[in-house]
């Protein structure tokens, strides 16, 4: 029996989600194939705080009666590279250190882990893949053993490698979203030439992200005889969601071809990642965008384009592909990682 409580966190540039979990409850939910429930969970506006410590202080103070002096094990998923249990966050002016959290709260050395946010999401796949937290675009043999990959377009493009480990998936961090992007066909060559006029380096993230969707829209809408979303005075940070909605509703002529091109490029990247990791265990699509365009994905040529890898088409045709449905997956994954570290 594991003694203590788990504090899990999903730290983003907009919001920070914290949850308090019982390790026994978490184990039971996994065994029974149910989605887990935190004893307590809270969301905080990240930019209203000077760092993670004040947020955790607020959370712990509110729940002091539940904690009742029991030991704490904590894992925080953070957007940014984690080196030696330290992270300078990508979208916040914060430096987070696991050792600093332990000292501030008087927790035992080694009880706090920082992990990349995609690593937390990868751990979370172990929690949700048998409990209805995934929509399968292609189920294949979803339970078969094998490595897997995670591709997560949202504010940026996150990626992770998922190593098969005795029936579970162990995530490894990657910054693969910042590698060079290569076009697939003449249309995409023109897109690359368009982007070269704006950027010295065109990475996959320049296309597979919220800002990337806007880059594609600007390319598609060049010379449009009709007014576009760019002419409506919409703040730039809100344009990606308007493009997505207009593509689904058919209310703007440039949005559907934009989303089609986005999905094709996403499929190409998913296929590339699957080959690099020999991901016979699955390709998982996470982040904020895939779940929002799920209806479009289901009707698109995603699976066909993902498999267009020459001699390896037949292999990729058998790879399961799933979309993560639950926003809490990274939080649950952080709790799962902490549970694995707790002494039995």
N, C-alpha and C positions, 0 to 999 in steps of 0.2 A: 504494500500500500504506500502510495506517495504522500508524504506529509507536507502540507503547505498550500499556498495559493499561487495561481499563475496570473501575472499582470502582462497583458499583451497589448501591443500598440501598432497602429498603421499610421505612419507619419507622412502627411502630404503637404504640399505647398498651400492648399486651401484649407484643409481640415485635418485634425488629428483625432483618430478614433482610439479609445482605450477600452479594454474589457477585462473584467475579473472573472477567472474561470476556476472551477474545481477540476483537478485532474481526473477524479473518479467520474464526474459527469461527462467530461470530454471522452474518456475511454468508452463509457457506456454508449454514447451517441455514435461513435465510430463502429462499435460492435453491432449495434442495432440498425445501422445504416440510416440514421437520422441526422439531419443537420444540427450542429451543436447550438447551445444557447448559453450565453454568458450569464453569470449570476447578476452582474451589473455591467452596463456599457454606457459610455458617454461620448459625445462628439464635441470638439472644441474648435473654434476658428483659429487656425495656426498663427496667422499674422497679428493677432491681438496679444500674443505672448512673446516674451524675449528669448524663449528657449523651451526645451522639453521639460526641464526640471520643474518650472512653475506649473505646468499642466499636470504633471504627475502628482505634485504636491496637492493641487486642488482635488484631484481624483481620489487620492488616498485619504485625505481629510474627510471627504464626504462619506467614505466607506470604512472608516476606522472601526466601527462596531462589528462589521462583518469580518475584517481581517483578524481582530482579536489576538494580535501578537504572533500569529503563525508565520513561519518563514515564507519569503517571497522568492519566486523564480520569475524572471521577466525576459521577454524577447520583444524587440521593437523593429519592425520593418520600416526602413528609411529610404527615401528616394535619393540615391547617390551611391558612389562607391564606398564600401566599408573596408577599411584597412586597419588591422590590429585593434579591432573593436572600437573604432573611431570613424566618424563620418562628418564631413562638411556638406551639409545638405544642398541639393541642387537648386531648389526653388525658394529657399528661406536663408536668411543670414545667420544660420545656427551652426555651431559645432557641437556634436553630441558625442560623449565619451562614456562607454560602459562603466569604466572604473569611477568616473565622476558621479554617475548615478548611484553606484554602490556606496560610495563614501558619503554622499549627501543624505541618503536615507538609512544608512547604517546596515545595509544588506551585506550578507556574506560575500567574500571575494569569489568571483566566478559565477555568480548567479544571474548576471545581466549579460545578454548577448544582443548586439546590434547585427542585423542582417539587411542586405539590400531588399528593397520592396518586392522585386520579382522573385527573390529567394523565398520571402514570406508567402507570396502567392503560390509558388511551386510547392512548398510544404502543405499549403491549403488544399491542393488537388488531392492529396491523400485523404482528406477529410470529406470532400464533396463528391468524389467520382463514383461512389456507390450509393449516394443518398439523394439523387435527383438534382444536384447542383450543376449539372452539365447538360447542355443540349447537344446531341450528337448529329453533326452533319453527315457523318459516316461512322456508324458504330464499329464495323469490322468485328474483330475479336477484342473488344475493349478491355478484357481482363487478362489478355496474354502478357507474358513478361517481355520486357524489352525497354530500352531507353526511350525517352520522350523529350519533347521540346515545348517551350512556352513562348509565344509571341504575343505581345500586349501593346497595341497602339492606343494611346490616350493623349495626355498632354505631351508626352514624348513617345519613343518606341522602346519598350523594355523587352528584354529577351533573357531566357535562362535555359540551361541544359538540365535535364532531369534524368539522373542515373538510376537504373533499376537496381534495387537493393533488397533482395529476398522478398519480393512482392510489393514493396513500397517504392516510392520515388524520392530520391535525394537530390535536391536542387543545387546547382552550381551557378555562381553569378557570371554574367556576361555583359559586355558593353557592345554587343554585336550590332545594335541599332545604329552605331556611328561608323560602321564600315562602309566602303564605297558601294554605291548603287549602280547596277548595270541595266540598261534597257533590254527589252525582250524582242521588240519589233520596231518598224519604222516610226509609228506613232510615238512610242516611248523615246526613240532617239530624238525626235523633235522636242519632247518634253525635257529631256536632259539638256539639250541646247538652250532651251528657254531658261532653265534653272542656272546654267552656267553664266548667264548674264547677271545673276544676282548673288551667286555664292561661289567661293573658290573651291569648296569641297561639297559635293552632293552625296550625302549619306542616305541610307534608307529612311532615317528619321525625318529627312526633309520632305518625305512623301507620306510616310505611314505614321501620322500623328494628327492632332487637331490642326496645328499650323501647316502640316503637310497637305491636309485636305484642302486648305485654302490656297496653297501653292498650285495644286492641280486645278482648282477652280479658275484661278487667274489664267492658267494656260488654256483651258477649255473655252473660256469666255472671250478670248481675244477676238476682236472684230465682230462680236455679236451684234446683229442689227437691232435686237430688242434690248430694253433695259435689263440689267442683271442685278443680282443682290449687292454687287459692289456700288451700285448707284443709289442705294436706299438709305445711306447714312447709318448703317448698322455698325456699332463698335467692332473693331477687328477681332477682339477676343471672343465675340459672340457669333461671328460669321460661320465657323465650322458647324455649330449646332443648327443654324438656319439652313445651311447647305444640305445637311443630312435630312432635315425634316422636309425641305422642298423636294429633295430627290424621292423621298417616300410618298409624298403627297402629289407629285407631278405638277407643282405650282410654279416651277421655274425651269425654262428649257435647258439651262446649262448644268443644272444640278444632277440629273440622272446620269449623263455621260461622265461627270466628275466622279460620282460614287462607283460607277462601273469600272473606271480606270483605277480608282483606289483599291477596289476589291481584287482586281487582277494583279496589281503589284503586291498586295498582301498575300495572295496565293503563291506568287513567285517566291517571296521571302519565306513563307512557311515551307515550301518545297525545298528551298536551299537549306534551311535549318534542319529539316528532316533528314536530308542526305548527309549533312555534316556530322550529325549525332547518330545516324542509322536508327532513326526514331520509330522502330516497329511498334513501340508501346503507345504511340499517339502524338498528335500535334494538338496543343491546346491554345485556344485564342482567348486572351484575357484583356484587361484594360477597359477603358470606358467606351470605346467605339464599337467593337464587335457585337456586344449585347444590344446596343441601340439600333443596329442595322441588321438584326437577326433575320427579319422577314426578307430583306434584300439578299442577304447571304444565301438563304435557302433556295431562292429562285435564280441565283447567279451561276456563272460558270466557274465558281471558285475551285471545286474539286478537280474539274478538267484542267484548269490552268496550273494548279499545284502539281499535277502529275506530268506535265509536259517537260520532262527531263531526259529526253532521248532514250537511251538503253535502260534507264531506271524507271520508266513509266510503270511497268508491271509491278515493281516493288511498291511504288508510291500509291498505286491503286488499292493496296491492301491496308494502308496506314489509317487507323481511326483518327477522326478529326472532331474535336468538341469545342463548344463555346462555353466559357465559364459564365454562369448566370448570376451568381451572388456577389454583391458588392463587398460582403464581409469576408470573402475567401482569404485575402491577405491577413486579416485579423485572426481568423481561425488558424491559419497556417503559422502565425507567430506563436499562438497558444500551443499548437501541436509541437513546435520545435522546443519550446520551454519544457513541455511535459516529457519529451524524450530525454532531456538532460537531468530530470529530477531523480534522485536516488530512490530505489524501490525498497 
